[in-house]
């Protein structure tokens, strides 16, 4: 696992693949119940954004959870989603080694 600039992560998987993950894509695909519920709702065109919602989100911390997942703590404090290894693998864009 290594950073790729300020906006992405690269993981070399045991299956021999290398995948790139944009932070924005990972946050949009947060697997927690709250984010899943929010994705099911139609967007409110009249919702006013708070100042902290205008700042690009970055991971503050990434930590393993057992041998099956990673928890990402985001710069806004959100940390409820556990990215299982299977889910994380499927979200990445395959890049050549």
C-alpha positions in Angstrom: 0.0 0.0 0.0 1.4 3.4 -1.0 0.3 6.9 -1.7 0.1 8.0 -5.3 0.3 11.8 -5.0 -2.2 13.6 -2.9 -5.3 12.1 -4.4 -4.8 8.3 -4.7 -3.6 5.1 -3.2 -1.9 2.1 -4.9 -2.2 -1.4 -3.6 -0.2 -4.4 -4.9 -2.4 -7.4 -4.3 -1.3 -10.9 -3.6 -3.0 -12.1 -6.8 -0.3 -10.2 -8.7 -2.5 -7.2 -9.7 -1.8 -3.5 -8.9 -4.8 -1.3 -8.4 -5.2 2.5 -8.0 -7.9 4.1 -5.8 -8.9 7.7 -5.9 -9.8 9.0 -2.4 -12.9 10.6 -3.8 -14.0 7.2 -5.2 -13.4 5.4 -1.9 -15.4 8.0 0.0 -18.3 7.9 -2.5 -18.3 4.1 -2.0 -18.1 4.1 1.8 -19.8 0.8 2.8 -21.3 2.1 6.1 -25.0 2.0 6.7 -25.3 5.8 6.8 -23.6 6.4 3.5 -25.6 3.5 1.9 -28.8 5.1 3.1 -27.7 8.5 1.8 -26.9 7.1 -1.6 -30.5 5.7 -1.8 -32.1 9.1 -1.3 -32.5 11.5 -4.2 -30.2 14.5 -3.8 -31.7 17.6 -2.4 -31.1 20.4 -4.9 -31.8 23.1 -2.2 -29.4 21.7 0.5 -26.8 24.3 1.5 -23.3 23.0 1.9 -21.4 23.7 5.1 -17.9 25.2 4.7 -16.2 21.9 5.7 -18.1 20.1 2.9 -16.4 22.3 0.3 -13.0 21.1 1.3 -11.8 17.9 -0.5 -11.8 15.0 1.9 -8.6 13.1 2.5 -7.9 10.1 4.7 -6.5 11.0 8.1 -5.7 7.4 9.0 -6.0 3.9 7.4 -5.8 1.0 9.8 -6.3 -2.8 9.4 -9.3 -4.4 11.1 -8.3 -8.0 11.7 -7.2 -9.8 8.6 -10.3 -8.9 6.5 -10.8 -5.1 6.2 -9.5 -1.6 6.5 -11.0 1.3 8.3 -10.4 4.7 6.8 -10.8 7.7 9.1 -11.5 10.8 6.9 -10.5 14.4 7.4 -14.1 15.2 8.5 -14.0 12.5 11.2 -16.1 9.9 9.4 -14.8 6.4 10.1 -17.9 4.1 10.2 -17.2 2.2 7.0 -15.1 -1.0 6.9 -13.7 -1.7 3.5 -13.4 -5.5 3.3 -10.5 -6.7 1.2 -12.9 -8.1 -1.4 -14.8 -4.8 -1.6 -11.5 -2.8 -1.7 -10.1 -5.0 -4.4 -13.2 -4.6 -6.6 -13.2 -0.8 -6.3 -9.7 -0.4 -7.7 -8.7 0.5 -11.2 -6.3 -2.1 -12.6 -2.9 -0.6 -13.6 0.0 -2.3 -15.2 3.0 -3.1 -13.0 
